[in-house]
Amino acid sequence: MTQQEIEQRIEALGPWFYPFDFGGGVHTTSNVPPHVTDIFETRRLMVDAVVTAHFAERLKQIRCLDIGCHEGFYSFAMAQLGVERITGFDVREANLNKARFAAERLGHPAITFQQGNIEDLDPASLGSHELVLFLGVLYHLENPMRALRNLAAITSELCVIETQVIDEVEGEVEWGAREWTRPYQGVLALIDEGDEFYADNTETGHSPVATCPSPKGLTFMLKQAGFQRVEFLDPPQGAYEQHARRKRVVCAAYK
Ligand SMILES: C[S@@+](CC[C@H](N)C(=O)[O-])C[C@H]1O[C@@H](n2cnc3c(N)ncnc32)[C@H](O)[C@@H]1O
């Protein structure tokens, strides 16, 4: 493709979420406001650190599935770490078309991309992967528990989850009689994402109903889904402000 053809294709596929540099002065321009774009690098640093620490010299042998891969940004980050077998998965074909184009331009022809809904699939159709990424997706979902059960079914070692969280809510609910109570295991907030959803925002879930967990709720759901150990990662120095304040978290869930 000539430079002009590449630029025309970028224009036709846009708008773009990530700022990709395709070399030779050709790049995409992110539609994310400038004060938010640090989020990309903070997540990359946190994901790279936990993946490298866990797999070390095995990185070349593992299979990685990037659920909610969007334009492939973190699939490409895993390729840069040395992972060779990567599949990006997303509910939106339009996002995957951008990912396929970016993979070609960035020299990652081996990465494959597959359309599907993590809340509504037979996990056997995806197979088992040592590493699963689930970044920026959970808090857009209507059925988070179903999605986490599917994630557990397709993860054989490590799943990295990044999500917005709500402030913890502690309490007890009466359960059949005044004196019979059960403690909350964390909570899920219900969020109306209808304005974004009906405006065709390409980052939402597949319905306008979103749910957002508290940290304890996330831990409880991950363990119920089948993960043995859940660790919340510390944000690095200079992290994006939401991670620094722990309003967004990155956690490692181990099988
Ligand atoms: C906010 S973006 C996050 C993209 C990327 N993982 C990141 O962290 O930058 C959410 C992505 O998840 C996808 N997505 C939303 N609901 C999904 C579902 N139920 N199954 C698969 N992908 C989904 C969206 O299409 C979008 O590409």
The ligand as a MOL file (V3000), in Angstrom:
LIG
                    3D

  0  0  0     0  0            999 V3000
M  V30 BEGIN CTAB
M  V30 COUNTS 27 29 0 0 0
M  V30 BEGIN ATOM
M  V30 1 C -13.6320 0.1500 26.9300 0
M  V30 2 S -13.1870 -0.9310 25.6310 0 CHG=1
M  V30 3 C -11.6630 -1.6280 26.2870 0
M  V30 4 C -10.7300 -2.0580 25.1820 0
M  V30 5 C -9.3730 -2.6300 25.6280 0
M  V30 6 N -9.5070 -3.9380 26.2160 0
M  V30 7 C -8.6590 -1.6880 26.5630 0
M  V30 8 O -8.5330 -2.0100 27.7430 0
M  V30 9 O -8.2140 -0.6260 26.1330 0 CHG=-1
M  V30 10 C -14.3260 -2.3110 25.7880 0
M  V30 11 C -14.2090 -3.2780 24.6250 0
M  V30 12 O -14.8990 -4.4870 24.9710 0
M  V30 13 C -15.7710 -4.8620 23.9220 0
M  V30 14 N -16.8990 -5.5680 24.5320 0
M  V30 15 C -17.9220 -5.0280 25.2470 0
M  V30 16 N -18.7700 -5.9850 25.6500 0
M  V30 17 C -18.2820 -7.1640 25.1940 0
M  V30 18 C -18.7220 -8.5070 25.2560 0
M  V30 19 N -19.8540 -8.8140 25.9010 0
M  V30 20 N -17.9770 -9.4890 24.6890 0
M  V30 21 C -16.8330 -9.1490 24.0240 0
M  V30 22 N -16.3680 -7.8850 23.9000 0
M  V30 23 C -17.0700 -6.9030 24.4740 0
M  V30 24 C -16.1550 -3.5360 23.2550 0
M  V30 25 O -16.6150 -3.7220 21.9400 0
M  V30 26 C -14.8320 -2.7620 23.3560 0
M  V30 27 O -13.9970 -3.0580 22.2600 0
M  V30 END ATOM
M  V30 BEGIN BOND
M  V30 1 1 1 2
M  V30 2 1 2 3
M  V30 3 1 2 10
M  V30 4 1 3 4
M  V30 5 1 4 5
M  V30 6 1 5 6
M  V30 7 1 5 7
M  V30 8 2 7 8
M  V30 9 1 7 9
M  V30 10 1 10 11
M  V30 11 1 11 12
M  V30 12 1 11 26
M  V30 13 1 12 13
M  V30 14 1 13 14
M  V30 15 1 13 24
M  V30 16 1 14 15
M  V30 17 1 14 23
M  V30 18 2 15 16
M  V30 19 1 16 17
M  V30 20 1 17 18
M  V30 21 2 17 23
M  V30 22 1 18 19
M  V30 23 2 18 20
M  V30 24 1 20 21
M  V30 25 2 21 22
M  V30 26 1 22 23
M  V30 27 1 24 25
M  V30 28 1 24 26
M  V30 29 1 26 27
M  V30 END BOND
M  V30 END CTAB
M  END
